[in-house]
Amino acid sequence: MKIVILDGYTLNPGDLSWDELKKAGDVVIYDRTPVDKVVERATGAEAIFTNKTPVGEEALNNLPGLKYIGVLATGYNIVNTDVAKAKGIIVSNVPGYGTTSVVQMTFALLLELCLHVQRHSDTVMEGKWADSADWCYWNYPLIELANKTIGIIGFGRIGQQVGDVATAFGMNIIGNSRHWNDQSHRSNFKWAEIPELLAKSDVVSIHCPLFPETKGLINKKSLESMKRSAFLLNTSRGPIIVDEDLADALNNNVIAGAGIDVLSQEPPAKDNPLFRAKNCIITPHIAWATKEARARLMKIAVDNLAAFMNGNPVNIVNK
């Protein structure tokens, strides 16, 4: 079997091994593949893997031998799954591999907003503590999370683990999800619709998928319904937030701060308004990218292919 990896660099820049996948067939690995090179590079392959390289209708129409597409991610919108299904091509994704790492990043962003650890460290390194008249100082407000309320939009696998950590910090939880299941084991929890969640939360953390109904969910109107002291976190998908509206809200003190790992366009334009926004922390879509999470992703991707080859495909997204 010929197997082509269209964009392997992000998953494996050199600190992991493709050896297990190579046992399945003749593997060709490209670090990155332009959209107009997908057909050329994937011709003759029965299986291809893609992380963010689009595999659309045109490519699928020109790859007659293709039988399997492995998405090296949980989100699979970069593949035209309807066309793949019509052509009998199985598409599998990798769910659940990054939950722990995403939860960790969520609180890294939140704690930085609350304590400004890096900013304070920078002032120490610049000599401010050595020159201080007092034994300590702080240049930014210091905020305790206990008894604050976190609103979690998307209370699924990741959202619930965010809730677990928030509980350890002594926070109250307001949850929203497409399906409201039993959370009676949480004494600090309540379900609410989005408007109530936004209005009552001190922290709003986004963990829902990107669907047409969630695109632009956080916009000028919804931001204006939040507390002026509130923080907004997004480690899910960038287009859920309207970047310009969030920048305006931060610069006009509509909300107090934001910590985001994703943007509506990635890589972003150099003039993205959030780059000039007040109290905005932006990381380059790395919540998923710990070595441990990437190793899990690779293993599940290899297992997905093995299951397909054995006639029992799993994690199918285009049934």
C-alpha positions as CSV (number, residue, x, y, z in Angstrom):
1,M,0.0,0.0,0.0
2,K,1.3,3.5,-0.9
3,I,0.7,5.9,1.9
4,V,1.2,9.7,1.5
5,I,1.5,12.2,4.4
6,L,0.7,15.6,2.9
7,D,1.8,17.8,5.8
8,G,3.7,15.8,8.5
9,Y,5.9,18.6,9.9
10,T,3.5,20.1,12.4
11,L,2.7,16.8,14.0
12,N,6.2,15.6,13.8
13,P,9.0,18.2,13.4
14,G,11.5,15.5,14.2
15,D,10.9,14.5,17.8
16,L,8.6,11.6,17.0
17,S,9.0,8.5,14.8
18,W,7.0,7.4,11.8
19,D,8.3,3.9,12.1
20,E,5.0,2.3,13.1
21,L,3.2,3.8,10.2
22,K,6.0,2.7,7.8
23,K,5.2,-0.9,8.8
24,A,1.8,-0.6,7.0
25,G,3.2,0.2,3.6
26,D,5.3,2.4,1.4
27,V,5.2,5.8,3.1
28,V,6.1,9.1,1.5
29,I,6.2,12.1,3.9
30,Y,6.0,15.7,2.9
31,D,6.5,18.4,5.5
32,R,3.9,20.7,3.7
33,T,1.9,20.4,0.5
34,P,0.3,23.4,-1.4
35,V,-3.3,22.8,-2.4
36,D,-2.3,22.7,-6.1
37,K,0.1,19.9,-5.4
38,V,-2.2,17.5,-3.6
39,V,-3.2,15.5,-6.7
40,E,0.4,15.3,-8.0
41,R,1.8,14.1,-4.6
42,A,-1.1,11.7,-3.8
43,T,-1.4,10.1,-7.2
44,G,-1.2,6.3,-6.8
45,A,-1.8,6.4,-3.0
46,E,-4.5,4.2,-1.5
47,A,-4.2,6.1,1.8
48,I,-3.3,9.7,2.6
49,F,-2.9,11.6,5.8
50,T,-3.6,15.3,6.2
51,N,-3.5,17.7,9.1
52,K,-4.5,21.1,7.6
53,T,-4.0,20.5,3.9
54,P,-7.4,20.7,2.2
55,V,-8.6,17.7,0.3
56,G,-11.5,19.0,-1.7
57,E,-13.8,17.8,-4.5
58,E,-11.3,18.5,-7.3
59,A,-8.6,16.5,-5.6
60,L,-10.9,13.6,-4.8
61,N,-12.2,13.5,-8.4
62,N,-8.6,13.1,-9.6
63,L,-7.4,10.4,-7.2
64,P,-9.3,7.3,-8.4
65,G,-7.2,4.9,-6.4
66,L,-7.7,6.6,-3.1
67,K,-9.5,4.5,-0.5
68,Y,-8.7,6.1,2.9
69,I,-8.0,9.6,4.3
70,G,-6.7,9.9,7.8
71,V,-7.1,13.3,9.3
72,L,-4.3,14.0,11.8
73,A,-6.6,16.1,14.0
74,T,-10.0,16.0,15.6
75,G,-11.5,18.6,13.3
76,Y,-12.1,17.3,9.7
77,N,-13.6,20.2,7.8
78,I,-10.5,20.3,5.6
79,V,-11.8,17.2,3.8
80,N,-14.9,17.2,1.6
81,T,-16.5,14.3,3.5
82,D,-19.6,14.2,1.3
83,V,-17.7,13.7,-1.9
84,A,-15.4,11.2,-0.2
85,K,-18.5,9.2,1.0
86,A,-20.0,9.2,-2.5
87,K,-16.7,7.8,-3.8
88,G,-16.5,5.2,-1.1
89,I,-13.5,6.7,0.6
90,I,-13.3,6.3,4.3
91,V,-12.3,9.4,6.3
92,S,-11.2,8.9,9.9
93,N,-10.2,11.5,12.5
94,V,-8.4,11.4,15.8
95,P,-10.7,12.3,18.7
96,G,-9.7,12.8,22.3
97,Y,-5.9,12.8,22.0
98,G,-5.3,16.4,23.2
99,T,-7.9,16.8,26.0
100,T,-5.4,17.0,28.8
101,S,-3.1,19.4,27.0
102,V,-5.9,21.7,25.9
103,V,-7.2,21.9,29.5
104,Q,-3.7,22.7,30.7
105,M,-3.4,25.5,28.1
106,T,-6.8,26.9,29.1
107,F,-5.6,27.4,32.6
108,A,-2.2,28.6,31.5
109,L,-3.9,31.4,29.7
110,L,-6.3,32.1,32.6
111,L,-3.6,32.1,35.3
112,E,-1.5,34.5,33.2
113,L,-4.5,36.9,33.0
114,C,-5.0,36.6,36.7
115,L,-1.4,36.9,37.9
116,H,0.6,38.3,34.9
117,V,3.5,35.9,35.8
118,Q,5.6,36.6,32.7
119,R,5.1,40.4,32.9
120,H,6.1,40.5,36.5
121,S,9.1,38.3,35.8
122,D,10.1,40.6,33.0
123,T,10.1,43.6,35.4
124,V,12.3,41.7,37.8
125,M,14.8,40.8,35.1
126,E,14.8,44.5,34.1
127,G,16.0,45.4,37.6
128,K,12.8,46.8,39.1
129,W,12.8,44.5,42.1
130,A,16.4,45.2,42.9
131,D,15.6,49.0,42.8
132,S,12.4,48.7,44.8
133,A,11.9,50.6,48.0
134,D,9.7,47.8,49.3
135,W,10.2,44.0,49.7
136,C,7.6,43.3,47.0
137,Y,5.5,45.0,44.4
138,W,2.9,44.2,41.7
139,N,2.4,46.2,38.5
140,Y,-0.9,44.5,37.5
141,P,-4.0,43.4,39.4
142,L,-3.7,40.0,41.1
143,I,-6.9,38.0,40.9
144,E,-7.9,34.9,42.9
145,L,-10.2,32.4,41.2
146,A,-11.9,30.9,44.2
147,N,-15.6,31.7,44.3
148,K,-15.5,33.1,40.7
149,T,-17.8,31.6,38.1
150,I,-16.5,30.0,34.9
151,G,-18.9,29.7,32.0
152,I,-18.0,26.8,29.7
153,I,-19.4,26.8,26.2
154,G,-19.1,23.3,25.0
155,F,-19.4,21.0,28.0
156,G,-18.1,17.9,26.4
157,R,-14.9,15.9,27.0
158,I,-12.6,18.9,27.2
159,G,-15.2,21.2,28.8
160,Q,-15.9,18.8,31.6
161,Q,-12.2,18.4,32.4
162,V,-11.9,22.2,32.5
163,G,-14.8,22.0,35.0
164,D,-12.9,19.5,37.1
165,V,-9.8,21.8,37.3
166,A,-12.0,24.9,37.9
167,T,-13.6,23.0,40.8
168,A,-10.2,22.4,42.3
169,F,-9.6,26.1,42.2
170,G,-12.9,26.6,44.1
171,M,-14.8,28.0,41.1
172,N,-18.5,27.7,40.3
173,I,-19.5,26.4,36.9
174,I,-22.1,27.4,34.3
175,G,-22.2,24.9,31.4
176,N,-23.8,25.0,27.9
177,S,-23.8,22.3,25.3
178,R,-26.0,20.9,22.6
179,H,-27.0,18.1,24.9
180,W,-27.6,18.7,28.6
181,N,-26.8,15.5,30.5
182,D,-26.8,14.7,34.2
183,Q,-24.2,16.7,36.1
184,S,-25.8,16.2,39.5
185,H,-22.5,15.0,40.9
186,R,-21.2,18.6,40.6
187,S,-22.5,20.7,43.5
188,N,-21.0,23.8,41.9
189,F,-22.7,23.4,38.5
190,K,-25.7,24.6,36.6
191,W,-26.8,24.4,33.0
192,A,-27.8,27.7,31.2
193,E,-28.4,29.1,27.8
194,I,-25.7,31.2,26.3
195,P,-27.1,34.6,27.2
196,E,-27.3,33.7,30.9
197,L,-23.9,32.1,30.8
198,L,-22.3,35.2,29.3
199,A,-24.0,37.6,31.7
200,K,-23.2,35.7,34.9
201,S,-19.6,34.4,34.3
202,D,-16.4,35.9,35.5
203,V,-14.5,33.7,33.0
204,V,-16.0,32.4,29.7
205,S,-14.1,29.5,28.2
206,I,-14.9,28.2,24.7
207,H,-14.7,24.5,24.0
208,C,-17.5,23.9,21.4
209,P,-16.9,22.7,17.8
210,L,-17.0,25.1,14.9
211,F,-20.4,24.7,13.3
212,P,-22.5,27.2,11.2
213,E,-24.4,28.0,14.4
214,T,-21.3,28.7,16.5
215,K,-19.4,30.7,13.9
216,G,-19.3,34.3,15.1
217,L,-21.0,33.3,18.4
218,I,-18.8,35.7,20.3
219,N,-19.5,39.1,18.6
220,K,-20.1,42.7,19.5
221,K,-23.6,42.0,20.9
222,S,-22.6,38.9,23.0
223,L,-19.4,40.7,24.3
224,E,-21.5,43.6,25.5
225,S,-23.6,41.2,27.6
226,M,-20.6,40.0,29.6
227,K,-19.3,41.5,32.8
228,R,-16.8,44.3,32.4
229,S,-14.5,42.4,34.7
230,A,-14.8,39.2,32.7
231,F,-12.1,37.2,30.9
232,L,-12.7,35.4,27.6
233,L,-10.7,32.2,26.7
234,N,-10.7,30.3,23.4
235,T,-8.7,27.1,22.9
236,S,-11.3,25.7,20.4
237,R,-11.7,27.3,17.0
238,G,-10.9,30.8,15.9
239,P,-13.9,31.7,13.8
240,I,-16.2,31.2,16.9
241,I,-15.0,34.7,17.8
242,V,-15.2,37.8,15.6
243,D,-11.6,39.1,16.0
244,E,-12.4,42.7,15.3
245,D,-15.3,42.8,17.8
246,L,-13.2,41.2,20.5
247,A,-10.4,43.8,19.8
248,D,-12.9,46.6,20.1
249,A,-14.3,45.1,23.3
250,L,-10.9,44.9,24.9
251,N,-9.8,48.4,23.8
252,N,-13.0,49.9,25.1
253,N,-13.0,48.1,28.4
254,V,-16.2,46.1,27.5
255,I,-14.4,43.1,29.0
256,A,-11.2,42.9,31.0
257,G,-9.0,40.5,29.1
258,A,-8.7,37.6,26.7
259,G,-6.5,34.5,26.3
260,I,-6.8,32.9,22.9
261,D,-4.9,30.1,21.2
262,V,-6.7,30.3,17.9
263,L,-7.6,33.0,15.4
264,S,-10.2,33.3,12.6
265,Q,-7.4,33.0,10.0
266,E,-4.3,30.9,10.6
267,P,-1.6,32.0,10.1
268,P,-3.1,35.4,10.8
269,A,-2.7,38.5,8.8
270,K,-0.1,40.9,10.2
271,D,-2.8,43.5,10.7
272,N,-5.1,41.4,12.8
273,P,-6.7,43.9,15.2
274,L,-6.1,41.6,18.2
275,F,-2.4,42.2,17.9
276,R,-3.1,45.8,19.1
277,A,-5.7,44.9,21.7
278,K,-5.3,45.6,25.4
279,N,-4.7,42.7,27.8
280,C,-4.9,40.1,25.1
281,I,-2.7,37.0,25.3
282,I,-2.4,35.1,22.0
283,T,-0.6,31.8,21.5
284,P,-0.1,30.2,18.0
285,H,-2.6,27.3,18.2
286,I,-0.4,25.2,20.4
287,A,-2.8,23.9,23.0
288,W,-2.8,20.5,21.2
289,A,0.9,20.3,20.5
290,T,2.6,18.9,23.6
291,K,4.9,16.0,22.7
292,E,2.7,13.7,24.7
293,A,-0.5,14.7,22.9
294,R,1.2,14.5,19.5
295,A,2.5,11.0,20.3
296,R,-1.1,10.0,21.2
297,L,-2.4,11.5,18.0
298,M,0.2,9.6,15.9
299,K,-0.6,6.3,17.6
300,I,-4.4,6.7,17.2
301,A,-3.8,7.7,13.5
302,V,-1.7,4.5,12.9
303,D,-4.3,2.4,14.7
304,N,-7.1,4.0,12.6
305,L,-5.3,2.9,9.4
306,A,-4.6,-0.6,10.8
307,A,-8.3,-1.0,11.6
308,F,-9.2,0.1,8.1
309,M,-6.8,-2.3,6.5
310,N,-8.3,-5.1,8.7
311,G,-11.7,-4.3,7.4
312,N,-13.1,-2.7,10.6
313,P,-12.5,1.0,10.2
314,V,-13.0,3.2,13.3
315,N,-13.4,6.9,14.1
316,I,-15.2,7.3,10.7
317,V,-16.6,10.8,10.2
318,N,-18.4,10.2,6.9
319,K,-20.6,7.2,7.5
